[in-house]
């Protein structure tokens, strides 16, 4: 717990508006991906085609869309950012691995890698000063 407090203090002392804009953009991107997966579930089933015979394949399909939808909103608003990103990391690792198990799509691989790197950054950085986490902390 002390490590998280130390990281939060460092992040709040070194916060910059472009980083907050990047966090909001990441959240909006994940939210839109969640909506697209919900509206076109057959596309999600096609993505998981290489892993359809693995245990938990159907659970993964039902986890991805809501996790992106809810996690994207939380990340965009800066509320429970680290927890929301921890929920995104298995999905992003799976998105990277799907390119190596199934058919390689370099565009999807690059997009998944960039999203993964940004998520890992915000896992350590936190939500920043312009977030609901910071606002609620200051209200105490």
C-alpha positions, 0 to 999 in steps of 0.5 A, spaced: 500 500 500 505 504 501 508 503 494 501 505 491 501 512 495 508 513 493 507 512 486 500 517 487 504 522 490 510 522 485 504 522 479 500 528 482 507 532 483 509 530 475 502 531 472 501 534 465 495 535 461 497 531 455 498 525 460 491 526 462 488 527 455 492 520 453 488 517 459 482 519 457 483 517 449 485 510 452 479 510 456 474 512 450 478 507 445 477 501 450 469 504 451 468 504 443 471 497 442 467 494 448 461 497 444 463 495 437 464 488 440 457 488 443 454 490 437 458 485 433 459 479 437 460 475 431 466 479 430 468 477 437 467 470 435 471 470 429 477 473 433 477 467 438 476 462 432 483 459 433 482 458 441 475 455 440 477 448 443 480 451 449 477 451 456 474 457 458 473 460 450 466 462 451 467 465 458 473 469 455 468 472 449 463 474 455 468 477 459 472 482 453 466 486 451 463 488 458 470 489 461 472 494 455 466 497 456 466 498 463 473 499 464 474 504 458 469 508 462 473 508 469 479 509 465 476 515 461 474 518 468 480 516 472 476 512 477 479 506 479 484 507 474 489 501 476 484 496 477 480 497 471 487 497 467 488 490 471 482 488 468 484 490 461 491 487 461 489 479 460 485 481 454 490 485 451 495 479 452 490 475 449 489 480 443 497 480 442 497 472 442 491 471 438 496 474 432 501 468 433 496 463 434 491 464 428 492 468 422 497 474 423 494 481 422 499 486 423 495 492 424 491 489 430 498 486 433 500 494 433 494 496 435 494 491 441 501 492 443 500 500 443 494 499 447 498 494 452 504 499 453 499 505 454 496 501 459 502 498 463 504 506 463 498 508 466 498 502 471 504 505 474 503 512 473 495 512 476 490 516 474 493 523 475 491 530 478 485 531 473 481 525 475 475 523 479 480 519 484 484 525 485 477 529 486 475 524 491 481 524 495 481 531 496 474 531 498 476 527 504 
